[in-house]
């Protein structure tokens, strides 16, 4: 059900957040047009009759719009959402790390009516940090998210643990390059934090970091791009880019 963000309970199978099926590195088919409109304004012509109440009887909607935005942001913003993209689906990441509290029922308030959904849905993307793992699942993020939501995403954290070499020309490297090409389309992105971790072979990563990091040099946004590398600096320096590099010890 595209556009809905539901989260799994511990004793249930993870709930699909987005249900558009894609294959890695394939060109997806255009998504089907939704039969019913979720956000206002409603289309002038539609095959289905839709009605929306102005909710004039609601105390909430008697408040000024600016006050309602504060309420929406307090209700669904200010959080870090640990997400995993797999096979064209978006899940809340499991298992949870120690001390992590999963976010349940985030859309309950928004789904109360179309007016509340229309006012607040953009804040779900703009006021939260989206945290991802697994390079493979990020290839089609620009397709998993609806275009109007994609432009509202402002803060992304990505952590990758590489257990083998990332060799130029390999299928894995093509996926790696596709991730960065996709992130170029996030026009509203203001902060990007990336941590690249390796489990072995530091010499290889140091010697080949110029080629490995070359796809990152094409990003012209966000305003803040923090790149953490878990291998020593190589002899040739780094490609010119907007990122700020920090080096830490290998895991």
C-alpha positions in Angstrom: 0.0 0.0 0.0 2.2 2.8 -1.2 2.4 5.9 1.0 1.6 4.2 4.3 4.2 3.7 6.9 3.2 0.9 9.3 5.5 -0.8 11.7 5.6 -4.4 12.9 4.9 -5.7 16.4 7.5 -8.0 17.8 5.4 -11.1 17.6 4.3 -10.5 14.0 5.8 -10.8 10.6 7.2 -7.4 9.5 4.6 -5.3 7.8 5.4 -4.0 4.3 5.6 -0.2 4.2 5.7 0.1 0.4 4.6 -2.6 -1.9 6.1 -1.8 -5.3 8.0 -4.8 -6.6 11.4 -4.1 -8.2 14.4 -6.1 -9.2 17.9 -4.8 -8.3 19.3 -2.6 -11.2 16.3 -3.3 -13.4 14.2 -0.4 -14.7 10.9 -0.6 -12.7 7.5 -0.2 -14.4 5.7 3.0 -13.7 3.5 2.6 -10.5 -0.2 2.2 -11.0 -2.3 5.3 -10.4 -4.1 5.2 -7.0 -7.8 4.8 -7.4 -8.6 6.8 -4.3 -6.8 10.1 -3.5 -5.2 10.3 -0.1 -4.3 13.9 0.0 -6.2 17.1 -0.7 -7.3 18.6 -3.0 -9.4 15.9 -4.5 -9.3 15.6 -8.3 -12.0 17.3 -10.3 -12.7 14.2 -12.2 -12.4 10.7 -10.7 -13.9 7.3 -11.5 -14.8 7.0 -7.8 -16.9 9.5 -5.8 -14.9 10.8 -2.9 -16.0 13.2 -0.2 -14.1 15.1 2.5 -15.5 16.9 5.5 -14.0 20.1 6.5 -14.0 18.8 10.1 -15.5 22.1 11.3 -16.8 20.4 14.5 -13.3 19.3 15.5 -11.6 21.4 18.2 -8.3 20.5 16.6 -9.2 22.2 13.3 -10.4 25.3 15.1 -6.8 25.9 16.1 -4.6 28.0 13.8 -2.8 26.1 11.1 0.6 27.0 12.5 -0.4 25.5 15.9 -1.6 22.3 14.2 1.7 21.9 12.5 3.5 22.1 15.9 1.1 19.3 17.1 1.8 17.2 14.0 5.5 17.6 14.3 5.4 16.7 18.0 3.4 13.6 17.3 5.3 12.1 14.3 8.6 14.0 14.1 11.9 14.1 15.9 12.7 10.4 15.6 15.2 8.1 13.9 13.5 5.4 11.8 15.6 2.4 11.2 14.5 1.1 7.8 15.5 -1.7 5.5 14.7 -1.7 1.7 14.5 -5.2 0.2 13.0 -6.2 -3.0 11.1 -3.0 -3.6 9.6 -3.1 -0.1 10.4 -0.9 2.9 10.4 -2.4 6.4 11.3 -1.2 9.9 14.6 -2.9 10.6 14.7 -6.0 12.8 16.2 -7.3 15.0 16.3 -4.1 17.1 19.7 -3.1 18.6 19.9 -3.0 22.5 18.0 -0.1 23.9 16.1 0.6 20.6 12.4 1.3 20.8 10.5 0.5 17.6 7.9 3.1 16.4 4.4 1.7 16.3 1.2 3.4 15.1 2.9 6.5 13.7 0.1 7.1 11.2 -2.9 6.5 13.6 -3.5 10.2 14.1 -2.9 11.1 10.4 -5.3 8.4 9.2 -8.1 9.7 11.3 -9.2 11.8 8.3 -8.0 13.0 4.9 -7.5 16.6 6.1 -5.1 15.6 8.9 -3.3 13.3 6.6 -2.9 16.1 4.0 -1.6 18.6 6.5 0.9 16.3 8.3 2.2 13.6 5.9 5.1 15.7 4.6 6.4 16.1 8.2 6.8 12.4 8.5 9.6 12.6 5.9 11.0 16.1 6.6 11.1 16.0 10.4 12.6 12.5 11.0 15.9 10.9 10.3 15.7 7.9 8.0 18.4 5.3 8.8 19.3 2.6 6.3 21.5 -0.4 6.0 22.4 -2.7 3.1 23.6 -1.1 -0.1 21.5 -3.5 -2.2 18.2 -2.3 -0.9 18.9 1.4 -1.6 19.2 1.1 -5.3 15.6 2.1 -6.0 14.8 4.4 -3.1 13.9 7.1 -5.6 11.2 4.8 -6.9 10.0 3.3 -3.7 9.1 6.7 -2.3 6.4 8.8 -4.0 8.0 11.7 -5.9 6.4 14.3 -3.7 7.5 12.5 -0.5 11.0 12.0 -1.9 11.6 15.8 -2.1 10.6 16.2 1.6 13.3 13.8 2.9 15.8 16.0 4.7 18.0 13.8 6.9 19.4 10.3 6.0 21.9 8.0 7.9 23.4 5.1 6.1 25.7 2.4 7.6 27.2 -0.4 5.5 29.4 -3.2 6.7 31.4 -4.7 3.8 32.5 -8.3 4.4 34.2 -8.5 1.0 36.0 -6.3 -1.4 34.1 -3.7 -3.5 35.8 -4.3 -6.8 35.3 -1.8 -9.7 33.3 -3.4 -12.5 31.7 -6.0 -10.3 27.9 -6.3 -10.0 28.2 -5.1 -6.4 30.1 -2.0 -7.6 27.3 -1.3 -10.1 24.8 -1.4 -7.3 27.0 0.8 -5.2 27.2 3.4 -8.0 23.4 3.2 -8.5 22.8 4.1 -4.9 24.7 7.4 -5.3 23.0 8.2 -8.6 19.7 7.8 -6.8 20.6 10.0 -4.0 21.2 12.9 -6.4 17.5 13.0 -6.9 16.8 13.8 -3.3 16.5 17.6 -3.8 15.3 18.3 -0.3 18.2 16.5 1.4 20.0 18.7 3.9 22.1 16.2 5.9 23.6 12.9 4.9 25.6 10.8 7.3 27.4 7.7 5.9 29.5 5.2 7.8 31.4 2.7 5.7 32.7 -0.2 7.8 34.9 -3.1 6.7 35.6 -6.4 8.5 39.0 -7.1 7.0 41.6 -6.2 4.2 42.3 -2.6 5.2 45.2 -2.4 2.7 42.9 -3.1 -0.2 40.4 -0.3 0.8 43.2 2.2 1.4 44.8 1.5 -1.9 41.6 1.6 -3.9 39.6 4.3 -2.0 39.9 6.8 -4.9 37.9 4.4 -7.2 35.6 3.3 -4.5 34.6 6.8 -3.5 34.5 8.3 -7.0 30.6 7.9 -7.2 30.2 10.0 -4.1 32.0 13.0 -5.7 29.1 13.6 -8.0 26.8 14.6 -5.2 26.1 18.4 -5.1 23.8 18.2 -2.1 23.2 18.0 0.9 24.4 20.9 2.8 26.1 18.6 5.3 27.6 15.3 4.2 29.5 13.5 6.9 31.5 10.5 5.7 33.1 8.1 8.2 35.6 5.6 6.9 37.0 2.6 8.9 40.3 2.3 7.0 43.5 4.3 7.0 44.1 7.0 4.4 45.5 5.8 1.1 48.5 7.2 -0.7 46.6 9.1 -3.4 44.2 11.2 -1.4 40.5 11.3 -1.9 38.3 12.4 -4.9 37.1 16.0 -4.6 33.6 16.1 -3.1 31.4 17.9 -0.7 31.8 15.3 2.1 33.6 15.8 5.3 35.7 12.8 6.1 36.3 11.2 9.5 38.4 8.1 9.9 37.9 5.6 12.7 39.4 2.2 13.7 38.1 -0.9 11.8 35.5 -3.0 13.5 
